[in-house]
C-alpha cells in the first residue's frame, strides 16, 4: 500500500488512476496505464436552448398551435378553437411550414362520450411530410386491426404496447422522425425512420417505414422533396388537439477544414 495523501493508504493501481485523473491524459484501465483516446473530430459547441416547461415547447421550437388560433395551418379556419383546443371540422388541415428531420409534439384527446367502435371511435391521424400517418384513435378497450390502432404506423406497424388513456383524457405523442432520401431518379437512398413515445412510453422504436401509408393499397415510396408539411386528419370524429410544436433536428456541428 502507498500513501498518496497524509494518513490515507492507497493501492498502487489506485494511486496511478488518481494521478492519471490529475494529469488529464492518462488513466489506469484494468491495471494498465493507458493514454486518453481522442477521435480527432473537432466538434463545435452545441447550441444552448431553453428546454421550456415539461411538455414544451423548447425555445427553438416552431409552435404550430398554442391554443389561440390555427393561423399556422392551411384550412385551419374550417376547424373550431374552443377553450384553447382545436376540434376537427369539415376537412383535413396542413401546416404552412414544411419539415424534414424533426421532433414533433402533439397532444390529443378522444371524445369523453364513447360513440361507435373500432375505426369509428375517436379517429384522426397525424401525418409526417403529408404522407406518413401516425394513427390517432380511441384504443382504450376498443378492438380494431392492430396496425390501425392508436400509435400505429397506419397499415404498416402496430405499437409495441397499448398505452392509451381513457376516453376524454389527454394523450401525448412525442415523435422523432428521420426523413427519407431519394436520388435524382427517385430511387430510395435511405428510408424514413420513426420513433414514437405515447404518454412517455416507447411505442415505436426506430421503425423503418415501408413507404407512404394508404388504406386501400400497400405502402410504397414516392419520391418527394426533402421537406413536407405536418397534416392533421378530419375523420368525422370530434377529436381535440392542443400544444403542437416541432423542432428541426440535425447532427452536432463539426469544424470544417
Secondary structure, 3 states (H helix, E strand, C coil): CEEEECCEEECHHHHHHHHHHHHCCEEEECCEEEECCCCCCCECCCCCCCCCCCCCCCCCCEEEECCCCCCCEECHHHCEEECCEEECCCCCEEEEEEECCEEEEEEEECCCCCCCCHHHCCCEEEEECCCEEEEECCCCCCCCCHHHCCCCECCCECCCCCCCCCCCCCEEEEEEEECCEECCCCCEEECCEEEEEECCEEEEEEEECCCECCCCCCCECCCCCCCEEEEECCCCCCCEEEEEEEEECCCCCECCC
